[in-house]
C-alpha cells in the first residue's frame, strides 16, 4: 500500500476541527459489526495503512497531536511494520502491556472536550460503555461524526453482487422452519419483532448467499426485519435475480431499499417490542428506533451455531474434497521444494487453484496464511510481493487455509518440515500436538463452556514455560463465516456452553519471533457420548481430513494413548481419502499416514 497516510491524517484533522471534534475513534468494522467488512467500510485500514486481504482487527484514535491504532496479539508484528511512516503508533489491546482504549481517552482528554465517532460502525454495547465513562469524566460524546464521508472521496461503493439460493437439500431446513424457530426465540426474549443486522444471521435465515460482498464469506449486505405477520429484507435491489425474487416471494419476504431501514425503524409502532442484539446492532441505527427496544439475541445465535444432521453429513463431503486438494498441494510442495523456486505468494495461488478446481468450492474461507520460518511466527501473516519469501534450505512451513464449499466451510492448519527438522522444532511441535490431542480426546458433562476446556490445549506449553495468546477454538459456520459464535474455546470466559452440533476449531500454536511458527488445527464437532447417573456427557468428533507431519513428532515425549490417537486419526484420513485419489496420490498419502511409535 502506497504510504499516503500522512495526507489522509491531515484531511481527518481538518474535518475534526471543522466539526468541533477533539478526538475521534475509528472503527474497523461496518454497520453490521462484520469481522471482515466490505471495502466500502474499510476506512480505518485506508487511513492507517494497517491492512490485509483477510482484514485486520484494529481501532484507531486520532487527536490534534496523536494518532494511535489498537490491535491484538495476532497482529503485533504486522502492525509495528505496517504503521511505520503513517503517523500512527501501535497500541496493544491484550497481553501484559495492554492499554484499554476507553481508559486512554478518559485519561488523555480534558473535561469539556468532545469525542466523535461514526455511530453506524460501532455497536450499541461498546458505545454505551464509552459514553458512560466519558460522561463520568465530563467529556462530551458525539456519535454522528461519519469521518470518511468527509475525507475519503475515492471510497469504494457498497457491493452490488447478485444473490443465489443455498440448496435446501444441502441445508436440511426451509426458510419457513427457520423463521418459525427464530420467532419462538424472539417471544422467549419477551419481544414481538426482531431486526437482524449481522450478515451471517441474515444469510442463515433466508438460505441466500452471494459471492464478493464480503471477502471469503458468501454473505451479503442487508438488514432483515421479522414479526409474526411480516418479513422485510432491506437490500440494494440490483442484487436480486429473478430466481431469488421467486424464492423471497415463496416465503413472503418483502424487499425494501437498504437505505430505508432507518426510516423504517423510526416509524415502528410504540407497542412493537423490537429485539436487538446490542453486540451486533449499530449505535447509529439504535438512535433512530422509535418503538420499545429489547436487548438480547443469544438464543438466536445458538440456532445458527447448532448444525443439523444434514449439514454435518454434507460437511463430511466438504472435508473429503478439501483433503483431496490439500493432498495435491502438499505433494506439489514436496516435489518442487528441492528446486528452491517455491515462494509464499506462489503457493497461495496454487492452493487456491486446487481448491477452486472443485465446482462446489465457491471461494477460500480466508486468505491463506503461508509462512516460511520466521513468517510463520506472525499469527495472521499474509504474504505480499514485498514480504514474499523463497522457500529453500531447511525450515518449517505453516499453512493455514480453508474453503467455502456449498457443502460446508473448512479451516485447517498444518505445520510441515521441509529439509531436516531440528530437535527444538520437533520438541515444540510435539508440545503443541499434545495439547491438540488432549482437547480432541476430552469427554465433558453437559453445560461445559469452552473456557473450562481451554487449558487442556495449553498445559504442555505452559509446563515448558511457553504460551500462545490467541484463542484455542472458534465456532465455524456452514457455508457462511469461517469465524462464528457464540461458542468458543479460549481463556476469556464465555457463558455459552458447548452443545451437540456445534463446530469449533482446535488450534493450539507456538510462535518464536524471527524463527518459526507452529499451529495444528482441525475442526471438531460436539456430539453426545453417553448418559450416566451424573447426567449427559459429550465428546468431540474430528472432522478435518489431512495428516499431521509424522517427521515432526518426538515420540519420546508422548504417551501410548497420544500415539494411538495420531495413528487412529491417520488411519481414518487414509481410509476416507484414498478412494478419491489417483494411484500416485494414494501412495503418497499412505506414506504420510504411516504409524508412529516410540
C-alpha positions in Angstrom: 0.0 0.0 0.0 1.4 3.4 -1.0 2.2 5.5 2.1 -0.1 8.5 1.7 -1.4 8.1 5.2 0.0 11.4 6.5 -2.1 13.2 3.8 -5.2 11.2 4.9 -4.4 12.0 8.6 -4.2 15.7 7.7 -7.6 15.5 5.9 -9.1 13.9 9.0 -7.7 16.5 11.4 -9.1 19.3 9.2 -12.6 17.7 9.3 -12.3 17.3 13.1 -11.6 20.9 13.5 -14.5 21.9 11.3 -16.9 19.8 13.2 -15.7 20.6 16.8 -14.2 17.1 17.4 -11.2 16.9 19.7 -10.7 13.2 19.4 -12.2 10.7 17.0 -12.4 6.9 17.4 -12.4 5.0 14.1 -13.9 1.5 13.9 -12.5 -1.4 11.9 -16.0 -2.7 11.0 -19.3 -1.8 9.3 -22.9 -1.1 10.3 -23.3 -4.9 10.7 -20.3 -5.4 13.0 -18.7 -7.7 10.4 -15.4 -9.2 11.2 -14.2 -8.5 7.7 -16.3 -5.6 6.3 -16.7 -4.8 2.6 -14.1 -2.4 1.2 -16.7 0.4 1.4 -16.3 0.4 5.2 -12.6 -0.5 5.5 -11.7 3.2 6.0 -9.6 2.5 9.1 -7.3 0.3 7.0 -7.1 3.0 4.3 -6.3 5.7 6.9 -3.7 3.9 8.9 -2.1 1.6 6.3 -2.5 -1.4 8.7 -4.3 -3.8 6.5 -4.5 -7.2 4.9 -6.8 -9.1 2.5 -8.0 -11.1 5.5 -8.8 -7.8 7.3 -7.2 -6.7 10.5 -8.6 -6.2 14.0 -7.9 -2.6 14.9 -9.5 0.6 16.2 -7.8 3.9 15.7 -7.8 7.1 17.8 -6.8 10.5 16.4 -6.4 13.7 18.3 -4.8 17.0 17.2 -1.3 15.7 18.1 -1.7 11.9 18.4 -2.6 9.0 16.1 -2.8 5.6 17.6 -4.0 2.2 16.4 -5.1 -0.6 18.8 -4.8 -4.2 17.8 -4.4 -7.6 19.4 -1.5 -10.0 19.8 -2.3 -11.8 16.5 -1.2 -8.6 14.7 1.6 -7.0 16.8 4.4 -7.8 14.5 2.5 -6.9 11.4 1.1 -3.7 12.8 4.5 -2.5 14.0 5.9 -2.9 10.5 2.9 -1.5 8.5 2.4 1.6 10.7 5.9 2.8 10.1 5.8 6.2 8.3 2.0 6.5 8.5 1.9 8.9 11.5 0.2 6.1 13.6 1.7 4.2 16.5 0.6 0.8 17.7 -1.2 0.2 21.0 -1.7 -3.3 22.4 -5.2 -4.3 23.4 -4.2 -7.6 25.0 -1.2 -9.1 26.7 0.9 -7.8 29.6 1.3 -4.3 28.2 -2.3 -3.8 27.1 -3.9 -0.4 27.3 -7.7 0.0 27.3 -8.8 2.4 24.5 -11.6 4.0 26.5 -9.4 4.3 29.6 -6.8 6.1 27.4 -9.5 8.5 26.2 -10.6 9.4 29.7 -7.0 9.9 30.9 -5.9 12.0 27.9 -9.0 14.1 27.1 -9.9 17.2 29.1 -13.3 18.0 30.6 -15.4 19.8 28.0 -13.7 18.3 25.0 -15.6 16.1 22.5 -15.0 12.6 21.3 -16.7 11.9 18.0 -17.5 8.5 16.3 -19.5 7.3 13.3 -22.2 5.6 15.3 -23.2 3.4 12.4 -19.9 1.5 12.7 -19.9 0.9 16.5 -22.1 -1.5 18.4 -24.7 -0.4 21.0 -22.9 -2.2 23.8 -19.5 -0.7 23.1 -20.8 2.8 22.7 -22.8 2.6 25.9 -19.7 1.9 27.9 -17.7 4.6 26.0 -20.4 7.2 26.5 -20.8 6.4 30.2 -17.1 6.6 31.0 -16.6 9.8 29.0 -19.6 11.4 30.8 -18.2 10.3 34.2 -15.1 12.5 33.3 -17.2 15.4 31.8 -16.1 14.6 28.3 -18.7 15.1 25.6 -19.7 12.4 23.1 -20.9 12.8 19.5 -21.9 9.6 17.7 -22.8 11.3 14.4 -19.3 12.1 13.0 -19.0 9.9 9.8 -15.3 10.6 9.3 -15.0 9.0 5.9 -17.9 10.9 4.3 -15.7 14.0 4.7 -12.2 12.7 3.9 -12.5 9.7 1.5 -13.8 10.8 -1.9 -12.3 7.7 -3.6 -14.2 5.4 -1.2 -15.4 2.2 -2.9 -19.1 1.9 -3.4 -21.3 -0.6 -1.5 -21.1 -4.1 -3.1 -23.8 -5.0 -5.5 -23.2 -8.7 -6.2 -26.1 -10.9 -7.2 -27.6 -13.3 -4.6 -28.1 -17.1 -5.2 -30.1 -19.7 -3.3 -28.3 -22.2 -1.0 -29.9 -25.5 -1.9 -32.2 -26.5 0.9 -31.4 -30.2 0.3 -27.9 -29.3 1.5 -29.1 -27.1 4.3 -31.6 -29.5 5.6 -34.2 -26.9 6.6 -36.6 -24.5 4.9 -36.7 -20.7 5.4 -40.2 -21.1 7.0 -38.8 -23.6 9.6 -36.0 -21.2 10.4 -38.3 -18.2 10.7 -40.7 -20.1 13.0 -37.8 -21.1 15.3 -36.5 -17.5 15.2 -39.8 -16.1 16.2 -40.2 -18.7 19.0 -36.9 -17.5 20.5 -37.9 -13.8 20.0 -41.0 -14.5 22.0 -38.9 -16.2 24.7 -36.9 -13.0 25.0 -40.2 -11.1 25.6 -40.2 -9.3 22.3 -42.6 -9.5 19.3 -40.3 -8.5 16.5 -36.6 -8.7 15.6 -34.2 -6.7 13.4 -31.3 -8.8 12.3 -28.2 -6.7 11.5 -25.4 -9.4 11.4 -24.9 -10.5 7.8 -24.3 -14.2 8.7 -27.6 -14.3 10.6 -29.5 -12.9 7.6 -27.8 -15.4 5.2 -28.7 -18.3 7.5 -32.3 -17.2 8.0 -33.0 -16.7 4.3 -31.0 -19.6 2.8 -29.4 -17.0 0.4 -25.8 -16.3 -0.4 -23.6 -14.3 -2.7 -20.0 -14.1 -3.8 -18.0 -10.9 -3.4 -19.8 -8.7 -0.8 -17.6 -9.9 2.0 -14.2 -11.3 1.0 -14.1 -15.1 1.7 -17.7 -15.2 3.2 -20.7 -15.9 0.9 -22.9 -13.4 2.8 -24.5 -10.2 1.7 -25.1 -6.6 2.9 -28.7 -6.3 4.2 -31.0 -6.0 7.2 -33.9 -8.3 8.0 -37.0 -7.4 10.0 -39.3 -10.1 11.2 -42.6 -10.1 13.2 -45.4 -12.7 13.3 -47.1 -11.3 10.2 -44.3 -9.6 8.2 -40.8 -10.2 6.9 -38.8 -7.4 5.2 -35.4 -7.6 3.6 -33.6 -4.3 3.3 -31.1 -4.7 0.4 -29.9 -3.0 -2.7 -32.4 -4.2 -5.3 -29.7 -4.7 -8.0 -28.7 -7.8 -6.0 -32.0 -9.6 -6.6 -32.2 -12.0 -9.5 -35.5 -13.4 -10.9 -34.8 -16.7 -9.2 -34.1 -15.1 -5.9 -37.2 -12.9 -6.2 -39.2 -16.1 -6.6 -37.5 -17.6 -3.5 -38.4 -14.5 -1.5 -42.0 -14.4 -2.8 -42.3 -18.1 -1.9 -41.5 -17.3 1.7 -43.5 -13.9 1.8 -40.4 -11.8 2.3 -40.8 -8.2 1.2 -37.9 -6.3 -0.3 -37.1 -2.7 0.6 -34.1 -0.5 -0.3 -31.2 -0.9 2.0 -31.1 2.8 2.9 -34.7 2.8 4.1 -34.0 0.8 7.2 -33.5 4.0 9.3 -36.9 5.4 8.2 -38.5 2.0 8.9 -37.4 1.8 12.5 -38.4 5.4 13.1 -41.9 4.5 12.1 -42.4 1.3 14.0 -45.5 1.5 16.4 -44.8 2.1 20.0 -46.2 -1.2 21.0 -43.6 -3.0 19.0 -41.0 -4.7 21.3 -38.1 -4.9 18.9 -35.4 -7.4 19.8 -31.9 -6.0 19.1 -28.6 -7.7 19.7 -26.5 -4.9 21.3 -23.2 -6.5 20.2 -24.3 -6.8 16.6 -26.6 -3.7 16.1 -25.0 -0.3 15.4 -25.5 2.6 17.7 -26.5 4.8 14.8 -29.4 2.5 13.9 -30.5 2.2 17.6 -30.6 6.0 17.9 -33.5 6.0 15.4 -35.6 3.2 16.9 -39.0 4.7 17.8 -40.5 1.6 19.4 -39.6 -0.3 22.6 -36.1 -1.9 22.2 -35.4 -5.2 23.9 -31.8 -6.2 24.2 -30.9 -9.9 23.7 -30.1 -12.3 20.9 -28.1 -15.1 22.5 -30.9 -17.5 21.8 -30.9 -16.6 18.1 -27.1 -17.1 17.8 -27.5 -20.6 19.2 -29.9 -21.5 16.4 -27.3 -20.9 13.8 -24.4 -22.5 15.7 -26.1 -25.9 16.1 -25.8 -27.8 12.8 -28.4 -30.4 11.9 -27.5 -33.9 10.7 -27.9 -33.0 7.1 -25.4 -30.2 7.4 -22.9 -32.4 9.2 -23.2 -35.1 6.6 -22.6 -32.6 3.9 -19.7 -31.0 5.8 -18.1 -34.5 5.8 -18.2 -34.3 2.0 -16.6 -30.9 2.0 -13.8 -32.3 4.3 -13.1 -35.0 1.8 -12.9 -32.6 -1.1 -10.6 -30.4 1.0 -8.4 -33.3 1.9 -8.0 -34.1 -1.8 -7.0 -30.5 -2.6 -4.5 -30.5 0.3 -3.0 -33.8 -0.7 -2.3 -32.4 -4.2 -1.0 -29.2 -2.7 1.5 -30.7 -0.3 2.6 -33.2 -3.0 3.4 -30.2 -5.1 5.3 -28.6 -2.3 7.4 -31.7 -1.6 8.1 -32.2 -5.3 9.1 -28.6 -6.1 10.9 -27.7 -2.9 14.3 -29.1 -3.9 14.4 -26.7 -6.8 14.4 -23.7 -4.4 11.9 -21.8 -6.5 8.8 -22.0 -4.4 7.5 -18.8 -2.8 4.8 -18.0 -0.2 2.8 -16.0 -2.7 3.1 -18.6 -5.4 2.0 -21.4 -3.0 -1.0 -19.3 -2.0 -2.1 -19.1 -5.7 -1.5 -22.8 -6.2 -3.6 -23.8 -3.2 -6.5 -21.5 -4.2 -6.5 -23.0 -7.7 -6.5 -26.6 -6.4 -9.5 -25.9 -4.1 -11.5 -24.0 -6.7 -10.9 -26.8 -9.2 -13.8 -28.4 -7.4 -17.0 -26.8 -8.6 -18.6 -26.9 -5.2 -15.9 -24.6 -3.8 -17.1 -21.0 -4.2 -14.1 -19.3 -2.6 -11.5 -19.7 0.0 -12.8 -19.2 3.6 -10.0 -16.7 4.2 -6.8 -15.6 2.5 -4.3 -18.4 3.1 -1.6 -17.8 5.8 1.5 -19.4 4.3 4.5 -18.6 6.5 8.0 -19.9 5.9 10.2 -20.0 9.0 10.1 -16.5 10.7 6.9 -15.6 8.8 5.1 -18.5 10.4 5.6 -16.7 13.8 3.3 -13.9 12.5 0.0 -15.3 13.6 -2.1 -13.7 10.8 0.7 -13.3 8.3 -0.3 -12.6 4.7 2.4 -12.8 2.1 2.7 -9.9 -0.3 5.0 -9.0 -3.1 7.1 -7.0 -0.6 7.3 -9.8 2.0 7.3 -12.9 -0.3 9.9 -15.4 0.9 11.6 -18.0 -1.2 11.2 -21.4 0.4 14.6 -23.0 0.4 17.0 -24.6 2.8 15.8 -26.3 6.0 12.8 -25.0 7.8 9.2 -25.0 8.9 6.3 -24.1 6.7 3.0 -23.1 8.3 -0.1 -23.3 6.1 -3.5 -22.1 7.5 -6.2 -22.2 4.9 -9.8 -23.2 4.2 -12.5 -23.4 1.6 -16.1 -22.2 1.2 -17.8 -25.2 -0.3 -21.6 -25.3 -0.8 -21.3 -28.4 1.4 -19.8 -26.5 4.2 -16.9 -24.4 5.4 -13.4 -25.8 6.1 -10.5 -24.4 8.1 -7.2 -26.3 8.6 -3.7 -25.5 9.7 -0.7 -27.8 9.1 2.9 -27.2 10.0 5.4 -29.3 8.0 9.1 -29.6 8.0 11.0 -29.1 4.7 14.5 -30.5 4.9 15.7 -31.8 8.3 13.8 -30.5 11.4 15.9 -29.6 14.4 15.4 -31.3 17.8 14.0 -27.9 19.1 11.4 -27.8 16.3 10.3 -31.4 16.9 10.1 -30.7 20.7 7.9 -27.6 20.2 5.7 -29.3 17.6 5.1 -32.2 19.9 4.2 -29.9 22.8 1.6 -28.2 20.5 0.2 -31.6 19.3 0.0 -33.0 22.9 -2.4 -30.1 23.6 -4.3 -30.6 20.4 -4.7 -34.3 21.2 -5.8 -33.6 24.9 -8.6 -31.4 23.7 -9.6 -33.8 20.9 -9.9 -36.7 23.4 -11.7 -35.0 26.3 -15.2 -36.1 27.5 -17.2 -33.5 29.4 -20.6 -33.0 31.0 -23.5 -31.1 29.5 -23.2 -27.4 30.3 -19.4 -27.2 29.9 -18.1 -24.0 28.5 -15.1 -23.6 26.2 -13.1 -21.6 28.8 -13.3 -24.7 31.1 -11.5 -26.8 28.4 -9.1 -24.3 27.1 -6.2 -25.2 29.5 -6.1 -28.7 28.1 -4.6 -27.4 24.9 -2.1 -25.0 26.7 -0.9 -27.2 29.6 2.1 -28.8 27.9 3.4 -25.4 26.6 2.9 -23.8 30.0 4.8 -26.6 31.7 7.6 -25.8 29.4 7.5 -22.0 30.1 5.9 -21.3 26.7 2.5 -19.9 25.6 0.3 -18.6 22.8 -2.2 -15.8 23.3 -4.9 -16.3 20.7 -8.0 -18.4 21.3 -7.7 -22.2 21.0 -11.0 -22.6 19.2 -13.6 -20.5 17.3 -17.0 -21.5 16.1 -17.3 -22.2 12.4 -20.3 -21.5 10.2 -21.9 -23.7 7.5 -21.1 -22.1 4.1 -21.2 -18.7 6.0 -18.4 -17.2 8.1 -15.3 -19.2 9.0 -15.5 -17.5 12.4 -18.8 -17.8 14.0 -20.2 -17.5 17.6 -21.4 -17.8 20.1 -19.3 -20.7 21.3 -15.5 -20.6 21.6 -12.6 -22.3 23.4 -10.4 -19.6 24.8 -9.0 -18.2 28.1 -11.7 -15.5 28.2 -14.9 -16.5 29.9 -17.8 -17.1 27.5 -21.1 -18.1 29.0 -22.1 -20.2 26.0 -22.0 -24.0 26.7 -20.8 -26.4 24.0 -23.7 -28.3 22.5 -24.1 -31.2 20.1 -23.9 -29.9 16.5 -21.6 -27.0 17.3 -18.5 -26.9 15.1 -15.4 -25.5 16.7 -11.7 -25.3 15.7 -8.9 -27.0 17.8 -5.8 -24.9 17.0 -3.1 -24.5 19.7 0.1 -23.0 18.5 3.5 -21.6 19.4 5.3 -18.6 17.8 9.0 -17.8 18.1 9.6 -14.4 16.5 12.1 -14.5 13.7 12.5 -18.3 13.9 9.3 -20.3 13.2 5.6 -20.7 14.0 3.7 -23.9 14.7 -0.1 -24.3 14.6 -2.0 -27.6 14.4 -5.7 -27.1 13.6 -8.6 -29.4 12.9 -12.3 -28.8 13.1 -14.2 -30.7 15.7 -18.0 -31.1 16.3 -19.5 -31.6 19.7 -21.5 -34.8 19.9 -23.3 -36.9 22.6 -21.1 -39.6 24.2 -23.2 -41.2 26.9 -25.6 -40.6 29.8 -24.8 -41.8 33.3 -26.3 -41.3 36.7 -24.3 -38.0 36.6 -26.1 -36.7 33.5 -25.3 -36.4 29.8 -21.7 -36.4 28.7 -20.3 -35.1 25.4 -17.2 -35.5 23.3 -15.6 -34.1 20.1 -15.6 -35.8 16.7 -12.7 -34.6 14.5 -14.0 -33.8 11.0 -10.9 -32.5 9.2 -9.1 -35.0 6.9 -5.4 -34.5 6.4 -2.3 -35.9 8.1 0.0 -34.2 10.5 3.7 -34.3 9.7 4.9 -37.6 11.2 8.5 -36.4 10.8 7.9 -33.6 13.4 6.8 -35.8 16.3 9.2 -36.5 19.1 7.5 -39.7 20.3 9.8 -40.0 23.4 7.6 -37.1 24.8 4.3 -38.8 24.0 2.2 -41.3 25.9 1.0 -44.5 24.3 -2.5 -43.1 24.3 -1.4 -40.0 22.4 0.5 -42.1 19.8 -2.6 -44.3 19.4 -4.7 -41.1 18.8 -2.4 -40.0 16.0 -2.3 -43.4 14.4 -6.1 -43.8 14.6 -6.6 -40.4 13.1 -4.2 -41.1 10.3 -6.0 -44.4 9.6 -9.3 -42.5 9.2 -7.7 -40.0 6.9 -6.2 -42.7 4.7 -9.4 -44.7 4.5 -11.6 -41.7 3.7 -9.4 -40.1 1.1 -7.7 -43.0 -0.7 -10.8 -43.9 -2.8 -10.8 -40.3 -4.1 -7.1 -40.2 -5.2 -5.1 -41.3 -8.1 -2.6 -44.2 -7.5 0.3 -41.9 -7.1 -1.6 -39.6 -4.7 -2.8 -42.6 -2.7 0.8 -43.9 -2.4 2.0 -40.5 -1.2 -0.8 -40.4 1.4 -0.1 -43.9 2.6 3.5 -42.8 3.5 2.3 -39.6 5.2 -0.1 -41.5 7.4 2.3 -44.2 8.4 2.1 -45.2 12.1 4.5 -43.6 14.6 5.9 -45.4 17.6 8.4 -44.9 20.4 
